[in-house]
Amino acid sequence: MIQGWLIKMTPEMGAKTKEKVIDLLFFVKKSLQMEGFLHR
């Protein structure tokens, strides 16, 4: 039931979700780099 809902939502939400995930990963990467600079 949940899988079917996900498959239905994927075409509409896929692009937006992908963008959010990429933004989140970029933010995390940036934060980790900042932490690295602070600890040096």
Distance bins in CASP14 RR format, pairs under 12 A and 6 or more apart:
PFRMAT RR
TARGET T0000
AUTHOR 0000-0000-0000
RMODE 2
METHOD distances of the structure
MODEL  1
1 7 0 0 0 0 0 1 0 0 0 0 0
1 8 0 0 0 0 0 1 0 0 0 0 0
2 8 0 0 0 0 0 1 0 0 0 0 0
2 9 0 0 0 0 0 1 0 0 0 0 0
3 9 0 0 0 0 0 1 0 0 0 0 0
3 10 0 0 0 0 0 1 0 0 0 0 0
4 10 0 0 0 0 1 0 0 0 0 0 0
5 12 0 0 0 0 0 1 0 0 0 0 0
5 13 0 0 0 0 0 1 0 0 0 0 0
6 12 0 0 0 0 0 1 0 0 0 0 0
6 13 0 0 0 0 1 0 0 0 0 0 0
6 14 0 0 0 0 1 0 0 0 0 0 0
6 17 0 0 0 0 0 1 0 0 0 0 0
7 13 0 0 0 0 0 1 0 0 0 0 0
7 14 0 0 0 0 0 1 0 0 0 0 0
8 14 0 0 0 0 0 1 0 0 0 0 0
9 15 0 0 0 0 0 1 0 0 0 0 0
9 16 0 0 0 0 0 1 0 0 0 0 0
9 17 0 0 0 0 1 0 0 0 0 0 0
10 16 0 0 0 0 0 1 0 0 0 0 0
10 17 0 0 0 0 1 0 0 0 0 0 0
10 18 0 0 0 0 0 1 0 0 0 0 0
11 17 0 0 0 0 0 1 0 0 0 0 0
11 18 0 0 0 0 0 1 0 0 0 0 0
13 19 0 0 0 0 0 1 0 0 0 0 0
13 20 0 0 0 0 1 0 0 0 0 0 0
13 21 0 0 0 0 0 1 0 0 0 0 0
14 20 0 0 0 0 1 0 0 0 0 0 0
14 21 0 0 0 0 1 0 0 0 0 0 0
14 22 0 0 0 0 0 1 0 0 0 0 0
15 21 0 0 0 0 0 1 0 0 0 0 0
15 22 0 0 0 0 0 1 0 0 0 0 0
16 22 0 0 0 0 0 1 0 0 0 0 0
16 23 0 0 0 0 0 1 0 0 0 0 0
17 23 0 0 0 0 0 1 0 0 0 0 0
17 24 0 0 0 0 0 1 0 0 0 0 0
18 24 0 0 0 0 0 1 0 0 0 0 0
18 25 0 0 0 0 0 1 0 0 0 0 0
19 25 0 0 0 0 0 1 0 0 0 0 0
19 26 0 0 0 0 0 1 0 0 0 0 0
20 26 0 0 0 0 0 1 0 0 0 0 0
20 27 0 0 0 0 0 1 0 0 0 0 0
21 27 0 0 0 0 0 1 0 0 0 0 0
21 28 0 0 0 0 0 1 0 0 0 0 0
22 28 0 0 0 0 0 1 0 0 0 0 0
22 29 0 0 0 0 0 1 0 0 0 0 0
23 29 0 0 0 0 0 1 0 0 0 0 0
23 30 0 0 0 0 0 1 0 0 0 0 0
24 30 0 0 0 0 0 1 0 0 0 0 0
24 31 0 0 0 0 0 1 0 0 0 0 0
25 31 0 0 0 0 0 1 0 0 0 0 0
25 32 0 0 0 0 0 1 0 0 0 0 0
26 32 0 0 0 0 0 1 0 0 0 0 0
26 33 0 0 0 0 0 1 0 0 0 0 0
27 33 0 0 0 0 0 1 0 0 0 0 0
27 34 0 0 0 0 0 1 0 0 0 0 0
28 34 0 0 0 0 0 1 0 0 0 0 0
28 35 0 0 0 0 0 1 0 0 0 0 0
29 35 0 0 0 0 0 1 0 0 0 0 0
29 36 0 0 0 0 0 1 0 0 0 0 0
30 36 0 0 0 0 0 1 0 0 0 0 0
30 37 0 0 0 0 0 1 0 0 0 0 0
31 37 0 0 0 0 0 1 0 0 0 0 0
31 38 0 0 0 0 0 1 0 0 0 0 0
32 38 0 0 0 0 0 1 0 0 0 0 0
32 39 0 0 0 0 0 1 0 0 0 0 0
33 39 0 0 0 0 0 1 0 0 0 0 0
33 40 0 0 0 0 0 1 0 0 0 0 0
34 40 0 0 0 0 0 1 0 0 0 0 0
END
